[in-house]
């Protein structure tokens, strides 16, 4: 059991660092003055899920779920 807990702890630390990096790589949600004139409806705005920014959002969600699950598992007394 100690070995399994050590492995999960190492994966937890790696997940924490990866989550931090992915969140810091994302752009801000500010649209600036372009939103006032309706300029924000560009190709990249409509296809955000397929862009690099969309990939970062998906990675953030995945890493956050892993973070929560591993936090719960590590706090179980087994």
N, C-alpha and C positions, 0 to 999 in steps of 0.2 A: 504493500500500500504506500509506503514511503516513496518508492521509485515513481509510482503513478502520480502522486501529489507533486513531486519534483518536476516531472515532465509537464504537467498541467501548469505549474507555476512559471516555467520557462516559456511555454506557449503564451501564457497570459502577459508576460512582460513584452514579448515580441509583438503581440496584438496591441498593447498599449502604445508602443513606439510607432507602429504602423498607423494606428488611428490618429495619433498626433500629427504625423507627417501628412497624411491624406487631408486632414482638416485644414492644415496650414497651406496646402497647395491650392485649395479652392479659392475662387475669386469671390469678391463681395457681392451681395445681392442688390447693391445700388445700381440703378439704371441711369442715373444722371439726368441731364436735361433732355436726352433723346426720348424719354418716356412721355414727356409733355407733348411732343409733336407727333407721337405715334411711330417713331423711327425704330422702336424696339422689335417690331415684327419683321425680323430679317430671317434669312435661311437658317442661321445658327440658333436664333431664338426659337424657331419652330421645331427644329430637329435636335434639341438639346440632349435628348437621351442617347443619341448616337455620337455625340461629340466627346471630346476629352473631359469636359466639365460634367457631362452626364455620367461618364464612367466613374469619375471621382465621387459623385453623389451615391452611386450604387455601391462603390467600395466602402464608403463611410457607413452606409446602412448595414452592410454585411459585417464589417468590423465591430460596429456598435452592438449588434446582436451577439456576436461571439464574445465580446467583452462582458455583457450581462450574463450570458450562460456560464462562462468560466468563473465569474465572480460568485455566482450561486453555488457552483460545484465546489469551489475552493472553500466556501464557508460551511459546507456540510461537514459534520463531524463523523467521518468514516475511518 
